[in-house]
Amino acid sequence: MNEKEMIDGINSRYWKTNLRVVGILLVIWLILGCVTSIWLVEWLNRVTFAGFRLGFWIANQGAMIGFILLIFTYAVVMNRIDEQFEKEIKSAQNPSPAESEDSGS
């Protein structure tokens, strides 16, 4: 396998990983934004938080805080994934001497 094919494979795995992370965070966003704020509001309103009904609080404040936390989570997770795949790309571009000897024989 040549360098270009290796890098293409790494890039393909990177984007699959990226899409998986985005998909998971979008599902959490859907649950936070729709399920808790719209569908469960009557059930959540039975509980009070800081003097407000919990359904109202989640719809107005909790959802915004949750969205900010999702953005922060995405940034942290993607930084780790970027570092991991960057190391793989560098090792594919600059194989170690042992690997180059093996491929030359």
C-alpha positions in Angstrom: 0.0 0.0 0.0 1.5 3.3 -1.0 1.5 6.5 1.0 -1.5 8.1 -0.8 -3.7 5.1 -0.3 -2.7 5.0 3.4 -3.5 8.7 3.8 -6.8 8.3 2.0 -7.8 5.5 4.3 -6.9 7.5 7.4 -8.9 10.5 6.0 -11.9 8.2 5.4 -11.8 6.9 8.9 -11.4 10.5 10.3 -14.5 11.7 8.5 -16.5 8.6 9.6 -15.4 9.3 13.2 -16.3 13.0 12.8 -19.8 12.1 11.5 -20.3 9.7 14.3 -19.5 12.4 16.9 -21.7 14.9 15.2 -24.6 12.4 15.0 -24.4 11.5 18.7 -24.3 15.2 19.6 -27.3 16.0 17.3 -29.3 13.2 19.0 -28.5 14.7 22.4 -29.5 18.1 21.0 -32.8 16.7 19.7 -33.5 15.2 23.1 -32.6 18.4 25.0 -34.3 20.8 22.6 -37.5 18.9 21.7 -38.2 16.1 24.1 -37.5 17.9 27.4 -38.7 21.4 26.2 -41.8 20.4 24.3 -43.0 16.8 24.9 -42.1 16.4 28.6 -42.9 20.0 29.7 -46.1 19.1 31.6 -44.4 16.3 33.5 -41.3 18.5 34.2 -43.6 21.4 35.4 -44.5 19.3 38.4 -41.0 20.1 39.8 -39.8 23.6 40.7 -36.2 24.8 40.3 -35.1 28.3 41.7 -38.8 29.3 42.0 -39.7 28.4 38.4 -41.4 25.3 37.0 -38.7 23.0 35.7 -40.2 22.7 32.2 -40.1 26.5 31.9 -36.6 26.6 33.2 -35.3 23.9 30.8 -37.1 25.5 27.8 -35.6 28.9 28.5 -32.3 28.5 30.3 -31.3 24.8 30.5 -31.5 24.3 26.7 -29.2 27.2 26.0 -26.7 26.0 28.6 -27.0 22.5 27.2 -26.3 23.7 23.7 -23.2 25.6 24.9 -22.0 22.4 26.6 -22.6 20.4 23.4 -20.4 22.9 21.5 -17.7 22.7 24.1 -17.9 18.9 24.1 -17.6 18.8 20.3 -14.5 21.0 20.4 -12.8 18.9 23.1 -13.6 15.6 21.5 -12.6 16.7 18.0 -9.3 18.1 19.3 -8.5 14.7 20.7 -9.6 13.0 17.4 -7.6 15.5 15.4 -4.4 14.8 17.4 -4.9 11.1 17.0 -5.4 11.2 13.3 -2.6 13.8 12.8 -0.2 11.3 14.4 -1.4 8.6 12.0 -0.9 10.9 9.0 2.6 11.9 10.1 3.6 8.2 10.6 2.2 7.4 7.1 4.2 10.2 5.6 7.4 9.5 7.5 7.6 5.7 8.1 10.1 4.5 10.7 13.4 3.0 9.4 12.3 -0.5 10.4 9.1 -0.1 8.3 11.0 1.2 5.2 13.5 -1.8 5.4 10.6 -4.2 5.5 8.9 -2.7 2.5 12.2 -2.6 0.6 12.9 -6.3 0.8 
